[in-house]
């Protein structure tokens, strides 16, 4: 819990420095929407609402989110999956049906972040917000955001980078409308590779953020 709270605080400091550029005047202004979202996440973390497990379940019930049961789970997740797959076609985001009650979104780091940076690329923010908008419609789900890194660099550095990236993705999803109570964010550093770190292509696959969308069960 302490590690998760520290990651949120680091993400907040990063986001406080984010700016928007007016397309007409070129003037830079603070991204107050993103800042407010991540500060809200920190407040939630202090109350235990982003810790996952029973804390998150209780927070969701308290927010009026109804749980799914029986055949309703498969039908609900079918609709969620089809909507995500249709609306994210061509964006580079991987959409995988893991099982009846869970969907995986894979955000390759090269698409989502500049090299060795944790701020979401400006051109990718609208796509992430669209994902948040879809998930807002299907609110009987939990959203787990996991950051991952390759093996280049020190273990501790990669761990912290993965945490910051996970929290920044979670922040943009909240900007898109996902309720704070539904989200948990965590970094795994280089501990969960999906390919060999011995090649450039393998390392690129390992640098990623995964979002697991799971049915909120009764």
Buried (B, 14 or more C-beta within 10 A) or exposed (E): EEEBBEBBBBBBEBBBEBEBEEEEEEEEEEBEBBBBBBBBBBEBBEEBBBBBEEBBBEBBEEEEBEBBEEEBBBEBBEEBBEBBBEBBEEBEBEBEBEEEBBBBBBBBBBBBBEEEBBBBBEEBBEBBBBBBBBBBEBBBBBBBBBBBBBBEEEEEBBBBBBBBBBBBBBBBBBBBBBBBBBBBBBBBBBEEBEEEBEEEEBBBBBBBBBBBBBBBEE
